[in-house]
Amino acid sequence: MNARRRVGIVATQASWDRYVGEAALKRLSALAEIVWLEFPGSSRTLSPPPADPESMARLAAFVPDLDALIVSHGAPRITAGIMAAAPRLAMIGDTHGDRFAARVDVAAAKRACIAVVDTTNGSSDPVAEWALALILLGLRNAGAHFRRLIEGELLWPDRDVFLKDPGYLNGELTGKTVGLVAVGNIGRRLLELLAPFHVKPLAFDPYAPAALAGVYDLAFTSLDTLMATADVVVCLAPLTGETKGLIGKAQIEAMRPGTVFVNVSRGAVVDSSALVARLQRQDIIAGIDVFDPEPVPVGSVLRSLPNVFLSPHIAGVTAACEPRFFDLMVDEVERVFAGHQPRFPLIPRDP
């Protein structure tokens, strides 16, 4: 039966070259015949190309004998009409959907009893690692030390000055209270990385299963309580209509002096003006990988503040993680073809 199955991949040439690894392709070949349909397009956008008649006709002609369809950058939107043209289709997978369902009509798939999967979480590991790095850098006030060193300053000629440094006073992560704003795939991986430090984890996530509290020994709390009590606040919330501006002026002002604030999610989740105003008082430290607007404007005060460590939205960008998107998708095809439920069903972030 498996030999008669067909898996179609719809993507740009660039996506195929960067994300489709040989080992995963070999595993998929053992499950089914693989066919590929190339479309032009950007390798960095989540939005599908315009649904022009020619593209939709090419796609409709490609899908009739498919058992699974994997889409990525460049693929047109998989509509109810496309699904109707593929009576054998059991699964649609988007390797770069970022849980927004830009390329798949999830409601139509549900009506057709087609599983829909999103493996964008392939980049969760490096994002969690970079979040941990920014936490450690912030606690040690490393950004300020680095700035002073490269400017040629001879640090600590008077050791009494060092005794007042935040990195000396609050520099250890062990035992700290760490607040996570959202505990999705990245948050759960970060909790694993934090475990050896014996932190006291707090989390705000109204959509997280309550069972996670027992699994990770964390306390769910309100956003206001988290912001006011955590030694370290890590923003991991996806950007949706509901989360835009979630961390506003009141929440930013609630952070106690000495708090380390880290954002590796999306800049617009945070009120940028309120954050900059608080950072200018230099009583908190920030590690910022994302900002609104992005990139950080050349003239922004953030670029010169000693209590801010900046990185240019690199948390999830590593060569090692790119093949993982497709590798996880092959895992999902294996599960669905075996009659199991997928591990990463696509539940859109916004209606």
C-alpha positions as CSV (number, residue, x, y, z in Angstrom):
1,M,0.0,0.0,0.0
2,N,2.8,2.4,0.9
3,A,4.4,2.1,-2.5
4,R,1.2,3.5,-4.1
5,R,1.1,6.5,-1.9
6,R,2.2,9.8,-3.4
7,V,3.5,12.9,-1.5
8,G,3.5,16.2,-3.3
9,I,5.9,19.1,-2.4
10,V,5.0,22.6,-3.6
11,A,7.8,25.2,-3.0
12,T,10.3,27.5,-4.5
13,Q,13.7,26.2,-5.7
14,A,15.3,28.1,-2.9
15,S,13.1,26.5,-0.3
16,W,13.9,23.0,-1.7
17,D,17.6,23.7,-1.7
18,R,17.7,25.1,1.9
19,Y,15.2,23.0,3.7
20,V,14.8,19.6,2.1
21,G,17.6,17.4,3.6
22,E,18.8,14.2,2.0
23,A,18.2,12.1,5.1
24,A,14.6,13.3,5.5
25,L,14.0,12.9,1.8
26,K,15.2,9.3,1.9
27,R,12.9,8.6,4.8
28,L,10.0,10.1,2.9
29,S,10.9,8.1,-0.2
30,A,10.5,4.9,1.8
31,L,6.9,5.9,2.6
32,A,5.8,7.1,-0.8
33,E,6.6,8.4,-4.2
34,I,7.6,12.0,-4.1
35,V,6.6,14.6,-6.7
36,W,7.6,18.2,-6.7
37,L,5.9,21.3,-8.2
38,E,8.1,24.4,-8.3
39,F,6.6,27.9,-8.0
40,P,8.5,31.2,-8.0
41,G,8.4,33.5,-5.1
42,S,10.2,34.9,-2.0
43,S,11.8,32.5,0.4
44,R,11.1,34.7,3.4
45,T,7.4,35.6,3.2
46,L,4.5,33.8,5.0
47,S,1.9,35.1,2.7
48,P,0.9,33.1,-0.4
49,P,1.3,34.5,-3.9
50,P,-1.7,36.0,-5.5
51,A,-4.3,33.3,-6.4
52,D,-4.0,33.9,-10.1
53,P,-5.9,31.4,-12.4
54,E,-2.7,30.0,-13.9
55,S,-1.2,29.1,-10.6
56,M,-4.4,27.6,-9.2
57,A,-4.8,25.6,-12.4
58,R,-1.3,24.2,-12.1
59,L,-1.9,23.3,-8.5
60,A,-5.3,21.7,-9.2
61,A,-3.7,19.5,-11.9
62,F,-0.9,18.5,-9.5
63,V,-3.0,17.2,-6.6
64,P,-5.6,14.6,-7.8
65,D,-3.5,11.5,-6.9
66,L,-1.8,12.8,-3.8
67,D,-2.1,11.3,-0.3
68,A,-0.2,14.1,1.3
69,L,0.7,17.6,0.3
70,I,3.6,19.6,1.7
71,V,3.7,23.3,1.0
72,S,6.3,26.0,1.7
73,H,7.3,29.4,0.4
74,G,5.9,30.1,-3.1
75,A,2.9,27.8,-2.8
76,P,-0.5,29.1,-3.7
77,R,-3.2,28.9,-1.0
78,I,-4.7,25.5,-0.6
79,T,-8.4,26.2,-0.9
80,A,-11.5,24.1,-0.6
81,G,-11.4,23.8,-4.4
82,I,-7.9,22.4,-4.4
83,M,-8.9,19.9,-1.7
84,A,-11.9,18.8,-3.7
85,A,-9.6,18.0,-6.6
86,A,-7.6,15.6,-4.3
87,P,-9.9,12.9,-3.1
88,R,-7.1,10.8,-1.6
89,L,-5.6,13.6,0.4
90,A,-5.1,12.7,4.1
91,M,-2.7,15.5,5.1
92,I,-1.6,19.0,4.2
93,G,1.6,20.2,5.8
94,D,3.0,23.8,5.8
95,T,6.7,23.9,6.8
96,H,6.7,27.7,7.2
97,G,3.2,28.7,8.2
98,D,4.1,30.2,11.6
99,R,0.7,29.1,12.7
100,F,-1.1,31.7,10.7
101,A,-2.6,29.4,8.1
102,A,-1.8,31.8,5.3
103,R,-1.5,29.0,2.8
104,V,-4.1,26.5,4.0
105,D,-7.9,26.9,4.5
106,V,-7.9,25.0,7.7
107,A,-11.7,25.1,8.1
108,A,-12.2,23.6,4.7
109,A,-9.6,20.9,5.5
110,K,-11.5,20.0,8.7
111,R,-14.7,19.6,6.8
112,A,-12.9,17.3,4.4
113,C,-11.3,15.3,7.3
114,I,-7.8,16.3,6.1
115,A,-5.2,16.7,8.8
116,V,-3.3,20.0,8.6
117,V,0.2,20.4,10.1
118,D,2.6,23.2,10.7
119,T,6.2,22.5,11.5
120,T,7.5,26.1,11.8
121,N,8.5,25.1,15.3
122,G,11.6,23.7,13.7
123,S,13.3,26.9,14.8
124,S,12.1,26.7,18.4
125,D,15.4,25.3,19.7
126,P,17.7,28.1,18.6
127,V,15.2,30.7,19.7
128,A,15.1,29.2,23.2
129,E,18.9,28.9,23.3
130,W,19.3,32.6,22.3
131,A,16.7,33.6,24.9
132,L,18.8,31.8,27.5
133,A,21.9,33.6,26.3
134,L,20.2,37.0,26.5
135,I,19.1,36.2,30.0
136,L,22.6,35.4,31.1
137,L,24.0,38.5,29.2
138,G,21.5,40.7,30.9
139,L,22.0,39.4,34.4
140,R,25.8,40.0,34.0
141,N,25.3,43.4,32.5
142,A,27.5,42.1,29.7
143,G,26.3,44.6,27.1
144,A,27.4,47.6,29.1
145,H,30.8,46.0,29.9
146,F,31.4,45.2,26.2
147,R,30.6,48.7,25.1
148,R,33.0,50.1,27.6
149,L,35.8,47.7,26.7
150,I,35.6,48.3,22.9
151,E,35.6,52.1,23.6
152,G,39.0,51.6,25.2
153,E,38.1,52.1,28.8
154,L,40.1,50.4,31.5
155,L,37.5,48.8,33.6
156,W,37.5,48.6,37.4
157,P,40.6,50.5,38.4
158,D,38.6,51.2,41.5
159,R,37.0,47.9,42.6
160,D,34.5,49.7,44.8
161,V,32.8,50.9,41.7
162,F,32.4,47.3,40.6
163,L,30.5,46.5,43.8
164,K,27.6,48.7,42.6
165,D,27.4,47.0,39.1
166,P,24.1,45.1,38.4
167,G,26.1,42.2,37.1
168,Y,27.8,41.9,40.5
169,L,24.6,42.4,42.5
170,N,22.2,40.3,40.5
171,G,24.5,38.3,38.2
172,E,23.5,34.7,38.9
173,L,20.6,33.0,37.2
174,T,20.4,30.2,39.7
175,G,17.4,30.5,42.0
176,K,15.9,33.5,40.1
177,T,12.2,34.0,39.4
178,V,11.8,33.8,35.6
179,G,8.5,34.9,34.0
180,L,7.6,33.6,30.6
181,V,5.0,35.4,28.5
182,A,3.6,32.4,26.6
183,V,4.7,28.8,26.9
184,G,4.4,27.4,23.4
185,N,7.1,25.3,21.7
186,I,9.8,27.9,22.4
187,G,8.7,28.4,26.0
188,R,8.6,24.7,26.8
189,R,12.1,24.3,25.4
190,L,13.4,27.3,27.4
191,L,11.9,25.7,30.5
192,E,14.0,22.6,29.8
193,L,17.2,24.8,29.4
194,L,16.4,26.7,32.6
195,A,15.9,23.5,34.7
196,P,19.6,23.1,35.7
197,F,19.5,26.7,37.1
198,H,16.8,25.7,39.6
199,V,14.8,28.9,38.7
200,K,11.3,29.6,40.0
201,P,9.3,29.8,36.8
202,L,6.1,31.8,36.3
203,A,4.1,31.9,33.1
204,F,1.3,33.9,31.6
205,D,-0.5,32.0,28.8
206,P,-4.3,31.8,28.8
207,Y,-4.2,29.2,26.1
208,A,-1.7,26.8,27.7
209,P,-2.9,23.5,29.1
210,A,-3.1,23.6,32.9
211,A,-1.2,20.3,33.0
212,L,2.0,22.1,32.0
213,A,2.2,23.5,35.5
214,G,2.8,20.0,36.9
215,V,5.1,18.9,34.0
216,Y,7.4,21.9,34.4
217,D,6.8,22.8,38.0
218,L,5.7,26.3,37.1
219,A,3.0,28.6,38.4
220,F,0.6,30.2,36.0
221,T,-0.3,33.7,36.9
222,S,-1.6,37.0,35.5
223,L,0.5,39.1,33.2
224,D,0.5,42.0,35.7
225,T,1.7,39.7,38.5
226,L,4.4,38.2,36.4
227,M,5.7,41.6,35.3
228,A,5.8,42.9,38.9
229,T,7.4,39.9,40.5
230,A,9.8,38.2,38.1
231,D,13.6,38.9,38.2
232,V,13.7,38.0,34.5
233,V,10.8,38.5,32.0
234,V,11.0,36.7,28.7
235,C,8.5,37.7,25.9
236,L,7.7,34.6,23.8
237,A,4.2,35.5,22.6
238,P,3.3,35.3,18.9
239,L,2.1,38.4,17.3
240,T,-1.7,38.3,16.7
241,G,-4.6,40.8,16.9
242,E,-4.9,39.8,20.5
243,T,-1.3,40.1,21.5
244,K,-0.3,43.3,19.7
245,G,0.7,45.8,22.4
246,L,0.1,43.1,25.1
247,I,3.0,44.3,27.1
248,G,2.0,48.0,27.5
249,K,3.1,50.9,29.5
250,A,1.5,49.7,32.7
251,Q,3.2,46.3,32.5
252,I,6.6,47.9,31.6
253,E,6.4,50.3,34.5
254,A,5.5,47.4,36.8
255,M,8.9,45.8,36.4
256,R,11.0,46.2,39.5
257,P,14.4,48.0,39.2
258,G,17.0,45.5,38.3
259,T,14.7,43.3,36.2
260,V,16.1,41.8,33.0
261,F,13.6,42.0,30.1
262,V,14.2,39.8,27.0
263,N,12.2,39.7,23.8
264,V,12.7,37.0,21.2
265,S,9.2,36.9,19.8
266,R,7.9,39.9,17.8
267,G,8.6,43.6,18.5
268,A,4.9,44.7,18.2
269,V,3.9,42.6,21.2
270,V,5.6,45.3,23.3
271,D,4.8,49.0,23.4
272,S,8.1,50.2,21.9
273,S,7.8,53.8,23.2
274,A,7.0,52.7,26.7
275,L,9.9,50.3,26.7
276,V,12.4,52.9,25.4
277,A,11.2,55.4,28.0
278,R,11.8,52.8,30.8
279,L,15.2,51.8,29.4
280,Q,16.3,55.4,29.3
281,R,15.9,55.5,33.1
282,Q,18.6,52.7,33.1
283,D,17.1,50.9,36.1
284,I,16.3,47.7,34.1
285,I,18.4,45.8,31.5
286,A,17.1,44.4,28.2
287,G,18.1,41.8,25.7
288,I,16.2,42.6,22.5
289,D,16.3,40.5,19.4
290,V,13.1,41.9,17.9
291,F,11.7,45.4,17.9
292,D,9.0,47.6,16.3
293,P,9.9,49.0,13.9
294,E,12.4,46.5,12.6
295,P,15.3,46.9,12.0
296,V,16.0,49.2,14.9
297,P,16.3,52.7,13.2
298,V,19.9,53.9,12.9
299,G,19.1,56.9,15.0
300,S,17.3,55.0,17.7
301,V,18.4,55.7,21.3
302,L,18.3,52.0,21.8
303,R,21.5,51.7,19.9
304,S,23.4,53.8,22.4
305,L,21.9,52.8,25.7
306,P,24.4,50.8,27.9
307,N,21.7,48.7,29.5
308,V,20.5,47.3,26.2
309,F,22.0,44.3,24.4
310,L,20.7,44.2,20.8
311,S,20.7,41.5,18.2
312,P,19.2,41.7,14.6
313,H,16.4,39.2,14.8
314,I,18.7,36.2,14.6
315,A,17.3,34.0,17.4
316,G,15.7,31.4,15.0
317,V,18.2,31.8,12.1
318,T,20.7,29.0,12.0
319,A,21.8,26.6,9.3
320,A,21.2,23.6,11.5
321,C,17.5,24.4,12.1
322,E,16.5,24.9,8.5
323,P,16.4,21.2,7.5
324,R,14.5,20.5,10.7
325,F,11.3,22.1,9.3
326,F,11.1,19.4,6.7
327,D,12.5,16.6,8.9
328,L,9.6,17.3,11.4
329,M,7.2,17.2,8.5
330,V,8.4,13.8,7.4
331,D,7.7,12.6,11.0
332,E,4.2,13.9,10.7
333,V,3.6,12.1,7.3
334,E,4.8,8.9,9.0
335,R,2.3,9.4,11.8
336,V,-0.6,10.2,9.5
337,F,0.1,7.3,7.1
338,A,0.3,5.0,10.2
339,G,-3.2,6.1,11.2
340,H,-2.1,8.3,14.1
341,Q,-2.8,11.9,14.9
342,P,-0.2,14.5,14.0
343,R,1.8,16.0,16.8
344,F,1.7,19.6,15.4
345,P,-1.8,20.3,14.1
346,L,-2.2,23.7,12.6
347,I,-4.5,25.8,14.9
348,P,-4.4,29.3,13.5
349,R,-3.3,32.1,15.8
350,D,-6.0,34.4,14.6
351,P,-9.5,33.6,13.4
